[in-house]
Amino acid sequence: MDNSVFSVFQNKVFLATLIAWVSAQTIKILINSVREKRFNFRWVVSTGGMPSAHSAGVMSLATAVGIQEGFNSTVFIATLIFALVIAFDAQGVRRSTGQQAEILNKIMEDIYWRRKIQEDRLKELIGHTPFEVLVGSVIGIAIAALVMI
């Protein structure tokens, strides 16, 4: 067994998770680039948007663990619960935070135009819609199934 740092790339579970996350993030960058007719480097590291890279990664992880260790194993159940919490958080708490940021930014614009106060805008695209989470999850499950074959 190779003990080098790079041996992690021989682990199919790791590869499935990494490929799913990178694929979802790449799709998100392509969608945004087409929509905006420009490339923005922030999309490479940003959260939020279509599809959810978080959901793709964790659902791929859970699926790959299930395939490798068995869907009735304790480690699969723990990984699945972890994945569901992340997916729920992506479309729940983080999405609400983004909606609140949007409202606060509108309030700040109103204050700025009336009183000439300049403040930094809050990041609005933080979470995901349930559909974005679903699409990310499907991407993750599909990639794990392909990698683990």
OpenMM code with the backbone's topology and positions (N, CA, C; nanometers):
from openmm import Vec3, app, unit

residues = "MET ASP ASN SER VAL PHE SER VAL PHE GLN ASN LYS VAL PHE LEU ALA THR LEU ILE ALA TRP VAL SER ALA GLN THR ILE LYS ILE LEU ILE ASN SER VAL ARG GLU LYS ARG PHE ASN PHE ARG TRP VAL VAL SER THR GLY GLY MET PRO SER ALA HIS SER ALA GLY VAL MET SER LEU ALA THR ALA VAL GLY ILE GLN GLU GLY PHE ASN SER THR VAL PHE ILE ALA THR LEU ILE PHE ALA LEU VAL ILE ALA PHE ASP ALA GLN GLY VAL ARG ARG SER THR GLY GLN GLN ALA GLU ILE LEU ASN LYS ILE MET GLU ASP ILE TYR TRP ARG ARG LYS ILE GLN GLU ASP ARG LEU LYS GLU LEU ILE GLY HIS THR PRO PHE GLU VAL LEU VAL GLY SER VAL ILE GLY ILE ALA ILE ALA ALA LEU VAL MET ILE".split()
positions = [
    Vec3(0.0844, -0.1184, 0.0000),
    Vec3(0.0000, 0.0000, 0.0000),
    Vec3(0.0886, 0.1245, 0.0000),
    Vec3(0.0579, 0.2168, -0.0879),
    Vec3(0.1337, 0.3398, -0.1010),
    Vec3(0.0896, 0.4383, 0.0060),
    Vec3(0.1820, 0.4870, 0.0869),
    Vec3(0.1494, 0.5769, 0.1965),
    Vec3(0.1729, 0.7236, 0.1625),
    Vec3(0.1970, 0.7558, 0.0373),
    Vec3(0.2195, 0.8954, 0.0016),
    Vec3(0.0887, 0.9737, 0.0097),
    Vec3(0.1027, 1.1033, 0.0156),
    Vec3(-0.0136, 1.1914, 0.0213),
    Vec3(-0.1030, 1.1706, -0.1005),
    Vec3(-0.0442, 1.1397, -0.2130),
    Vec3(-0.1205, 1.1265, -0.3369),
    Vec3(-0.1960, 0.9939, -0.3475),
    Vec3(-0.1750, 0.9034, -0.2535),
    Vec3(-0.2468, 0.7764, -0.2579),
    Vec3(-0.3974, 0.7956, -0.2371),
    Vec3(-0.4368, 0.9100, -0.1811),
    Vec3(-0.5799, 0.9383, -0.1636),
    Vec3(-0.6512, 0.9384, -0.2992),
    Vec3(-0.5795, 0.9685, -0.4058),
    Vec3(-0.6395, 0.9711, -0.5395),
    Vec3(-0.6652, 0.8302, -0.5941),
    Vec3(-0.6227, 0.7294, -0.5228),
    Vec3(-0.6545, 0.5913, -0.5600),
    Vec3(-0.7816, 0.5428, -0.4907),
    Vec3(-0.8327, 0.6240, -0.4007),
    Vec3(-0.9533, 0.5893, -0.3264),
    Vec3(-1.0752, 0.6302, -0.4087),
    Vec3(-1.1553, 0.5315, -0.4494),
    Vec3(-1.2699, 0.5592, -0.5352),
    Vec3(-1.3757, 0.6457, -0.4669),
    Vec3(-1.3923, 0.6307, -0.3378),
    Vec3(-1.4896, 0.7135, -0.2659),
    Vec3(-1.4473, 0.8601, -0.2720),
    Vec3(-1.3195, 0.8850, -0.2467),
    Vec3(-1.2667, 1.0214, -0.2566),
    Vec3(-1.2815, 1.0750, -0.3984),
    Vec3(-1.2436, 0.9942, -0.4976),
    Vec3(-1.2530, 1.0389, -0.6368),
    Vec3(-1.3961, 1.0708, -0.6775),
    Vec3(-1.4905, 0.9864, -0.6383),
    Vec3(-1.6310, 1.0108, -0.6714),
    Vec3(-1.6771, 1.1436, -0.6119),
    Vec3(-1.6424, 1.1677, -0.4870),
    Vec3(-1.6821, 1.2911, -0.4190),
    Vec3(-1.6195, 1.4124, -0.4857),
    Vec3(-1.4909, 1.4046, -0.5139),
    Vec3(-1.4195, 1.5157, -0.5772),
    Vec3(-1.4744, 1.5439, -0.7170),
    Vec3(-1.4933, 1.4399, -0.7958),
    Vec3(-1.5442, 1.4567, -0.9325),
    Vec3(-1.6851, 1.5161, -0.9303),
    Vec3(-1.7689, 1.4713, -0.8378),
    Vec3(-1.9053, 1.5247, -0.8290),
    Vec3(-1.9041, 1.6728, -0.7939),
    Vec3(-1.8216, 1.7096, -0.6953),
    Vec3(-1.8157, 1.8498, -0.6550),
    Vec3(-1.7619, 1.9374, -0.7681),
    Vec3(-1.6526, 1.8945, -0.8306),
    Vec3(-1.5929, 1.9720, -0.9404),
    Vec3(-1.6894, 1.9810, -1.0582),
    Vec3(-1.7587, 1.8730, -1.0887),
    Vec3(-1.8544, 1.8732, -1.2001),
    Vec3(-1.9681, 1.9715, -1.1747),
    Vec3(-2.0253, 1.9675, -1.0550),
    Vec3(-2.1351, 2.0588, -1.0229),
    Vec3(-2.0880, 2.2042, -1.0252),
    Vec3(-1.9701, 2.2292, -0.9718),
    Vec3(-1.9173, 2.3658, -0.9706),
    Vec3(-1.8889, 2.4128, -1.1134),
    Vec3(-1.8395, 2.3235, -1.1990),
    Vec3(-1.8128, 2.3578, -1.3385),
    Vec3(-1.9427, 2.3887, -1.4121),
    Vec3(-2.0451, 2.3084, -1.3892),
    Vec3(-2.1760, 2.3338, -1.4503),
    Vec3(-2.2287, 2.4699, -1.4057),
    Vec3(-2.2133, 2.5006, -1.2770),
    Vec3(-2.2579, 2.6293, -1.2238),
    Vec3(-2.1849, 2.7447, -1.2934),
    Vec3(-2.0544, 2.7309, -1.3112),
    Vec3(-1.9751, 2.8348, -1.3777),
    Vec3(-2.0216, 2.8522, -1.5217),
    Vec3(-2.0453, 2.7405, -1.5911),
    Vec3(-2.0919, 2.7481, -1.7300),
    Vec3(-2.2288, 2.8151, -1.7395),
    Vec3(-2.3213, 2.7767, -1.6525),
    Vec3(-2.4551, 2.8372, -1.6531),
    Vec3(-2.4458, 2.9877, -1.6287),
    Vec3(-2.3683, 3.0271, -1.5278),
    Vec3(-2.3539, 3.1695, -1.4971),
    Vec3(-2.2843, 3.2450, -1.6091),
    Vec3(-2.1842, 3.1848, -1.6710),
    Vec3(-2.1119, 3.2506, -1.7805),
    Vec3(-2.2020, 3.2730, -1.9006),
    Vec3(-2.2862, 3.1747, -1.9317),
    Vec3(-2.3801, 3.1899, -2.0435),
    Vec3(-2.4854, 3.2950, -2.0086),
    Vec3(-2.5393, 3.2861, -1.8870),
    Vec3(-2.6435, 3.3798, -1.8442),
    Vec3(-2.5929, 3.5238, -1.8423),
    Vec3(-2.4726, 3.5449, -1.7882),
    Vec3(-2.4170, 3.6797, -1.7735),
    Vec3(-2.3347, 3.7238, -1.8954),
    Vec3(-2.3077, 3.6299, -1.9863),
    Vec3(-2.2255, 3.6570, -2.1057),
    Vec3(-2.0862, 3.7075, -2.0683),
    Vec3(-2.0352, 3.6543, -1.9566),
    Vec3(-1.8999, 3.6877, -1.9114),
    Vec3(-1.8583, 3.5853, -1.8073),
    Vec3(-1.7284, 3.5789, -1.7813),
    Vec3(-1.6755, 3.4905, -1.6777),
    Vec3(-1.6405, 3.5740, -1.5561),
    Vec3(-1.6768, 3.5251, -1.4390),
    Vec3(-1.6415, 3.5917, -1.3140),
    Vec3(-1.5695, 3.4887, -1.2264),
    Vec3(-1.4467, 3.5174, -1.1885),
    Vec3(-1.3678, 3.4219, -1.1103),
    Vec3(-1.4339, 3.3879, -0.9772),
    Vec3(-1.5158, 3.4771, -0.9226),
    Vec3(-1.5840, 3.4497, -0.7955),
    Vec3(-1.6700, 3.3244, -0.8031),
    Vec3(-1.7210, 3.2903, -0.9212),
    Vec3(-1.8052, 3.1718, -0.9368),
    Vec3(-1.7275, 3.0438, -0.9085),
    Vec3(-1.5964, 3.0476, -0.9212),
    Vec3(-1.5146, 2.9290, -0.8966),
    Vec3(-1.5226, 2.8869, -0.7500),
    Vec3(-1.5295, 2.9837, -0.6604),
    Vec3(-1.5277, 2.9544, -0.5176),
    Vec3(-1.6563, 2.9950, -0.4457),
    Vec3(-1.7565, 3.0369, -0.5196),
    Vec3(-1.8778, 3.0876, -0.4561),
    Vec3(-1.9721, 2.9755, -0.4138),
    Vec3(-2.0608, 3.0098, -0.3223),
    Vec3(-2.1657, 2.9192, -0.2802),
    Vec3(-2.2973, 2.9657, -0.3414),
    Vec3(-2.3956, 2.8795, -0.3420),
    Vec3(-2.5251, 2.9143, -0.3987),
    Vec3(-2.5261, 2.8937, -0.5492),
    Vec3(-2.6443, 2.8908, -0.6070),
    Vec3(-2.6595, 2.8778, -0.7510),
    Vec3(-2.6872, 2.7355, -0.7949),
    Vec3(-2.7051, 2.7211, -0.9256),
    Vec3(-2.7462, 2.5942, -0.9864),
    Vec3(-2.6286, 2.5257, -1.0514),
    Vec3(-2.6043, 2.4000, -1.0221),
    Vec3(-2.6605, 2.3145, -0.9178),
    Vec3(-2.5805, 2.3292, -0.7887),
    Vec3(-2.6282, 2.2687, -0.6844),
    Vec3(-2.5602, 2.2738, -0.5550),
    Vec3(-2.4403, 2.1793, -0.5553),
    Vec3(-2.3199, 2.2369, -0.5503),
    Vec3(-2.1987, 2.1544, -0.5449),
    Vec3(-2.1864, 2.0854, -0.4093),
    Vec3(-2.2352, 2.1510, -0.3034),
    Vec3(-2.2342, 2.0877, -0.1713),
    Vec3(-2.3170, 1.9587, -0.1757),
    Vec3(-2.4367, 1.9676, -0.2304),
    Vec3(-2.5239, 1.8501, -0.2365),
    Vec3(-2.4642, 1.7425, -0.3264),
    Vec3(-2.4053, 1.7842, -0.4374),
    Vec3(-2.3428, 1.6869, -0.5275),
    Vec3(-2.2316, 1.6117, -0.4553),
    Vec3(-2.1484, 1.6850, -0.3828),
    Vec3(-2.0369, 1.6217, -0.3127),
    Vec3(-2.0809, 1.5269, -0.2031),
    Vec3(-2.1717, 1.5719, -0.1163),
    Vec3(-2.2095, 1.4866, -0.0031),
    Vec3(-2.2972, 1.3693, -0.0454),
    Vec3(-2.3812, 1.3889, -0.1464),
    Vec3(-2.4629, 1.2763, -0.1935),
    Vec3(-2.3769, 1.1742, -0.2676),
    Vec3(-2.2742, 1.2224, -0.3374),
    Vec3(-2.1799, 1.1315, -0.4011),
    Vec3(-2.1034, 1.0528, -0.2946),
    Vec3(-2.0604, 1.1216, -0.1896),
    Vec3(-1.9910, 1.0552, -0.0791),
    Vec3(-2.0780, 0.9459, -0.0176),
    Vec3(-2.2024, 0.9795, 0.0133),
    Vec3(-2.2918, 0.8811, 0.0752),
    Vec3(-2.3169, 0.7628, -0.0182),
    Vec3(-2.3398, 0.7908, -0.1455),
    Vec3(-2.3656, 0.6833, -0.2417),
    Vec3(-2.2438, 0.5936, -0.2577),
    Vec3(-2.1257, 0.6542, -0.2709),
    Vec3(-2.0027, 0.5763, -0.2869),
    Vec3(-1.9753, 0.4906, -0.1634),
    Vec3(-1.9971, 0.5463, -0.0448),
    Vec3(-1.9789, 0.4693, 0.0783),
    Vec3(-2.0792, 0.3550, 0.0821),
    Vec3(-2.2029, 0.3819, 0.0428),
    Vec3(-2.3042, 0.2764, 0.0399),
    Vec3(-2.2681, 0.1640, -0.0547),
    Vec3(-2.2184, 0.2000, -0.1720),
    Vec3(-2.1791, 0.0979, -0.2700),
    Vec3(-2.0614, 0.0157, -0.2166),
    Vec3(-1.9644, 0.0835, -0.1571),
    Vec3(-1.8428, 0.0142, -0.1109),
    Vec3(-1.8650, -0.0638, 0.0194),
    Vec3(-1.9330, -0.0047, 0.1141),
    Vec3(-1.9450, -0.0649, 0.2477),
    Vec3(-2.0776, -0.1369, 0.2699),
    Vec3(-2.1730, -0.1131, 0.1821),
    Vec3(-2.3062, -0.1720, 0.1970),
    Vec3(-2.4052, -0.0684, 0.2465),
    Vec3(-2.5241, -0.0729, 0.1909),
    Vec3(-2.6248, 0.0264, 0.2263),
    Vec3(-2.6877, 0.0004, 0.3633),
    Vec3(-2.6538, -0.1109, 0.4272),
    Vec3(-2.7024, -0.1356, 0.5625),
    Vec3(-2.5916, -0.1166, 0.6666),
    Vec3(-2.4753, -0.0643, 0.6232),
    Vec3(-2.3635, -0.0454, 0.7160),
    Vec3(-2.3832, 0.0816, 0.7994),
    Vec3(-2.3238, 0.0804, 0.9157),
    Vec3(-2.3303, 0.1961, 1.0052),
    Vec3(-2.2639, 0.3175, 0.9420),
    Vec3(-2.1518, 0.2970, 0.8760),
    Vec3(-2.0808, 0.4099, 0.8147),
    Vec3(-2.1644, 0.4723, 0.7024),
    Vec3(-2.2405, 0.3920, 0.6264),
    Vec3(-2.3281, 0.4490, 0.5251),
    Vec3(-2.4377, 0.5320, 0.5902),
    Vec3(-2.5003, 0.4801, 0.6950),
    Vec3(-2.6084, 0.5535, 0.7612),
    Vec3(-2.5564, 0.6865, 0.8158),
    Vec3(-2.4386, 0.6840, 0.8778),
    Vec3(-2.3793, 0.8080, 0.9308),
    Vec3(-2.3509, 0.9063, 0.8170),
    Vec3(-2.2987, 0.8565, 0.7065),
    Vec3(-2.2680, 0.9419, 0.5920),
    Vec3(-2.3957, 0.9968, 0.5302),
    Vec3(-2.4987, 0.9146, 0.5212),
    Vec3(-2.6268, 0.9592, 0.4657),
    Vec3(-2.6882, 1.0693, 0.5521),
    Vec3(-2.6860, 1.0516, 0.6840),
    Vec3(-2.7400, 1.1544, 0.7734),
    Vec3(-2.6617, 1.2843, 0.7564),
    Vec3(-2.5291, 1.2740, 0.7497),
    Vec3(-2.4435, 1.3908, 0.7243),
    Vec3(-2.4841, 1.4584, 0.5936),
    Vec3(-2.5033, 1.3816, 0.4874),
    Vec3(-2.5398, 1.4365, 0.3565),
    Vec3(-2.6758, 1.5060, 0.3617),
    Vec3(-2.7708, 1.4457, 0.4294),
    Vec3(-2.9039, 1.5054, 0.4389),
    Vec3(-2.9011, 1.6362, 0.5183),
    Vec3(-2.8205, 1.6410, 0.6241),
    Vec3(-2.8082, 1.7650, 0.7019),
    Vec3(-2.7484, 1.8755, 0.6157),
    Vec3(-2.6438, 1.8427, 0.5400),
    Vec3(-2.5797, 1.9421, 0.4527),
    Vec3(-2.6784, 1.9906, 0.3466),
    Vec3(-2.7502, 1.8986, 0.2831),
    Vec3(-2.8470, 1.9354, 0.1793),
    Vec3(-2.9596, 2.0209, 0.2374),
    Vec3(-3.0096, 1.9820, 0.3552),
    Vec3(-3.1155, 2.0593, 0.4198),
    Vec3(-3.0655, 2.1993, 0.4537),
    Vec3(-2.9437, 2.2073, 0.5066),
    Vec3(-2.8851, 2.3365, 0.5415),
    Vec3(-2.8676, 2.4240, 0.4176),
    Vec3(-2.8261, 2.3645, 0.3074),
    Vec3(-2.8022, 2.4407, 0.1839),
    Vec3(-2.9300, 2.5078, 0.1342),
    Vec3(-3.0433, 2.4392, 0.1462),
    Vec3(-3.1668, 2.4979, 0.0953),
    Vec3(-3.2514, 2.5609, 0.2039),
    Vec3(-3.2129, 2.5462, 0.3278),
    Vec3(-3.2911, 2.6022, 0.4368),
    Vec3(-3.2236, 2.7228, 0.4979),
    Vec3(-3.1353, 2.6959, 0.5912),
    Vec3(-3.0716, 2.8024, 0.6686),
    Vec3(-2.9917, 2.8964, 0.5783),
    Vec3(-2.9066, 2.8403, 0.4919),
    Vec3(-2.8236, 2.9261, 0.4070),
    Vec3(-2.9072, 3.0052, 0.3084),
    Vec3(-3.0149, 2.9468, 0.2569),
    Vec3(-3.1024, 3.0188, 0.1638),
    Vec3(-3.1710, 3.1341, 0.2354),
    Vec3(-3.2185, 3.1104, 0.3569),
    Vec3(-3.2825, 3.2167, 0.4349),
    Vec3(-3.1848, 3.3300, 0.4625),
    Vec3(-3.0602, 3.2953, 0.4908),
    Vec3(-2.9573, 3.3967, 0.5132),
    Vec3(-2.9401, 3.4838, 0.3888),
    Vec3(-2.9411, 3.4219, 0.2729),
    Vec3(-2.9295, 3.4968, 0.1476),
    Vec3(-3.0480, 3.5878, 0.1240),
    Vec3(-3.1670, 3.5406, 0.1572),
    Vec3(-3.2870, 3.6233, 0.1408),
    Vec3(-3.2831, 3.7425, 0.2357),
    Vec3(-3.2361, 3.7197, 0.3583),
    Vec3(-3.2233, 3.8304, 0.4524),
    Vec3(-3.1191, 3.9312, 0.4045),
    Vec3(-3.0103, 3.8817, 0.3468),
    Vec3(-2.9068, 3.9715, 0.2938),
    Vec3(-2.9634, 4.0576, 0.1821),
    Vec3(-3.0481, 4.0003, 0.0976),
    Vec3(-3.1094, 4.0762, -0.0117),
    Vec3(-3.1953, 4.1902, 0.0439),
    Vec3(-3.2750, 4.1610, 0.1459),
    Vec3(-3.3600, 4.2635, 0.2069),
    Vec3(-3.2747, 4.3715, 0.2728),
    Vec3(-3.1723, 4.3302, 0.3470),
    Vec3(-3.0847, 4.4274, 0.4116),
    Vec3(-3.0123, 4.5144, 0.3092),
    Vec3(-2.9735, 4.4567, 0.1953),
    Vec3(-2.9085, 4.5364, 0.0914),
    Vec3(-3.0036, 4.6410, 0.0360),
    Vec3(-3.1314, 4.6078, 0.0217),
    Vec3(-3.2305, 4.7067, -0.0251),
    Vec3(-3.2460, 4.8189, 0.0770),
    Vec3(-3.2476, 4.7836, 0.2050),
    Vec3(-3.2557, 4.8848, 0.3102),
    Vec3(-3.1327, 4.9749, 0.3052),
    Vec3(-3.0149, 4.9137, 0.2874),
    Vec3(-2.8907, 4.9916, 0.2812),
    Vec3(-2.8900, 5.0857, 0.1607),
    Vec3(-2.9423, 5.0388, 0.0466),
    Vec3(-2.9512, 5.1272, -0.0705),
    Vec3(-3.0403, 5.2460, -0.0411),
    Vec3(-3.1522, 5.2210, 0.0252),
    Vec3(-3.2436, 5.3288, 0.0601),
    Vec3(-3.1755, 5.4288, 0.1535),
    Vec3(-3.1040, 5.3777, 0.2536),
    Vec3(-3.0322, 5.4658, 0.3460),
    Vec3(-2.9238, 5.5432, 0.2716),
    Vec3(-2.8530, 5.4742, 0.1829),
    Vec3(-2.7444, 5.5387, 0.1080),
    Vec3(-2.7980, 5.6547, 0.0241),
    Vec3(-2.9056, 5.6341, -0.0471),
    Vec3(-2.9581, 5.7377, -0.1369),
    Vec3(-3.0191, 5.8540, -0.0597),
    Vec3(-3.0679, 5.8289, 0.0590),
    Vec3(-3.1295, 5.9375, 0.1361),
    Vec3(-3.0290, 6.0127, 0.2232),
    Vec3(-2.9315, 5.9414, 0.2753),
    Vec3(-2.8396, 6.0040, 0.3712),
    Vec3(-2.6940, 5.9981, 0.3285),
    Vec3(-2.6680, 5.9482, 0.2124),
    Vec3(-2.5310, 5.9406, 0.1602),
    Vec3(-2.4387, 5.8549, 0.2467),
    Vec3(-2.4881, 5.7435, 0.2962),
    Vec3(-2.4066, 5.6496, 0.3745),
    Vec3(-2.3615, 5.5377, 0.2814),
    Vec3(-2.2320, 5.5087, 0.2806),
    Vec3(-2.1790, 5.4024, 0.1961),
    Vec3(-2.1441, 5.2814, 0.2819),
    Vec3(-2.2035, 5.1665, 0.2538),
    Vec3(-2.1754, 5.0423, 0.3245),
    Vec3(-2.1522, 4.9324, 0.2228),
    Vec3(-2.0766, 4.8318, 0.2614),
    Vec3(-2.0557, 4.7167, 0.1741),
    Vec3(-2.1838, 4.6352, 0.1653),
    Vec3(-2.2080, 4.5828, 0.0456),
    Vec3(-2.3255, 4.4979, 0.0260),
    Vec3(-2.2993, 4.3602, 0.0856),
    Vec3(-2.4044, 4.2986, 0.1367),
    Vec3(-2.3961, 4.1629, 0.1884),
    Vec3(-2.4084, 4.0641, 0.0737),
    Vec3(-2.3481, 3.9500, 0.0879),
    Vec3(-2.3573, 3.8456, -0.0136),
    Vec3(-2.4967, 3.7838, -0.0094),
    Vec3(-2.5676, 3.7900, -0.1220),
    Vec3(-2.7052, 3.7428, -0.1276),
    Vec3(-2.7169, 3.5982, -0.1741),
    Vec3(-2.6284, 3.5544, -0.2618),
    Vec3(-2.6373, 3.4191, -0.3153),
    Vec3(-2.5570, 3.3263, -0.2259),
    Vec3(-2.6217, 3.2778, -0.1213),
    Vec3(-2.5537, 3.1939, -0.0232),
    Vec3(-2.6069, 3.0518, -0.0295),
    Vec3(-2.7375, 3.0369, -0.0311),
    Vec3(-2.7992, 2.9054, -0.0265),
    Vec3(-2.8551, 2.8633, -0.1607),
    Vec3(-2.9384, 2.7613, -0.1562),
    Vec3(-2.9926, 2.7009, -0.2773),
    Vec3(-3.1430, 2.6839, -0.2669),
    Vec3(-3.2074, 2.6820, -0.3817),
    Vec3(-3.3474, 2.6433, -0.3864),
    Vec3(-3.3533, 2.4913, -0.3719),
    Vec3(-3.4689, 2.4385, -0.3334),
    Vec3(-3.4801, 2.2925, -0.3271),
    Vec3(-3.4464, 2.2250, -0.4606),
    Vec3(-3.4811, 2.2874, -0.5727),
    Vec3(-3.4500, 2.2301, -0.7039),
    Vec3(-3.2996, 2.2243, -0.7280),
    Vec3(-3.2268, 2.3285, -0.6889),
    Vec3(-3.0810, 2.3296, -0.7054),
    Vec3(-3.0165, 2.2191, -0.6216),
    Vec3(-3.0703, 2.1960, -0.5019),
    Vec3(-3.0211, 2.0875, -0.4159),
    Vec3(-3.0528, 1.9527, -0.4795),
    Vec3(-3.1734, 1.9379, -0.5330),
    Vec3(-3.2129, 1.8126, -0.5986),
    Vec3(-3.1224, 1.7821, -0.7168),
    Vec3(-3.0985, 1.8806, -0.8025),
    Vec3(-3.0131, 1.8596, -0.9200),
    Vec3(-2.8713, 1.8245, -0.8761),
    Vec3(-2.8172, 1.8953, -0.7773),
    Vec3(-2.6841, 1.8629, -0.7266),
    Vec3(-2.6788, 1.7215, -0.6710),
    Vec3(-2.7834, 1.6823, -0.5990),
    Vec3(-2.7886, 1.5470, -0.5419),
    Vec3(-2.7905, 1.4404, -0.6506),
    Vec3(-2.8688, 1.4625, -0.7550),
    Vec3(-2.8759, 1.3662, -0.8659),
    Vec3(-2.7401, 1.3549, -0.9350),
    Vec3(-2.6740, 1.4681, -0.9557),
    Vec3(-2.5403, 1.4666, -1.0165),
    Vec3(-2.4453, 1.3841, -0.9292),
    Vec3(-2.4469, 1.4076, -0.7988),
    Vec3(-2.3588, 1.3357, -0.7074),
    Vec3(-2.3842, 1.1854, -0.7064),
    Vec3(-2.5114, 1.1471, -0.7001),
    Vec3(-2.5462, 1.0045, -0.6991),
    Vec3(-2.5043, 0.9380, -0.8290),
    Vec3(-2.5296, 1.0044, -0.9424),
    Vec3(-2.4941, 0.9476, -1.0732),
    Vec3(-2.3427, 0.9312, -1.0877),
    Vec3(-2.2676, 1.0327, -1.0474),
    Vec3(-2.1217, 1.0240, -1.0599),
    Vec3(-2.0659, 0.9162, -0.9692),
    Vec3(-2.1178, 0.9043, -0.8477),
    Vec3(-2.0708, 0.7978, -0.7579),
    Vec3(-2.0992, 0.6614, -0.8184),
    Vec3(-2.2168, 0.6434, -0.8762),
    Vec3(-2.2506, 0.5151, -0.9384),
    Vec3(-2.1544, 0.4840, -1.0531),
    Vec3(-2.1192, 0.5842, -1.1318),
    Vec3(-2.0269, 0.5628, -1.2442),
    Vec3(-1.8840, 0.5340, -1.1957),
    Vec3(-1.8370, 0.6087, -1.0988),
    Vec3(-1.6997, 0.5926, -1.0502),
    Vec3(-1.6821, 0.4600, -0.9772),
    Vec3(-1.7824, 0.4171, -0.9028),
    Vec3(-1.7697, 0.2990, -0.8180),
    Vec3(-1.7897, 0.1685, -0.8938),
    Vec3(-1.8279, 0.1770, -1.0196),
    Vec3(-1.8485, 0.0524, -1.0992),
    Vec3(-1.7186, -0.0213, -1.1152),
] * unit.nanometer
topology = app.Topology()
chain = topology.addChain("A")
for resn in residues:
    res = topology.addResidue(resn, chain)
    for name in ("N", "CA", "C"):
        topology.addAtom(name, app.Element.getBySymbol(name[0]), res)
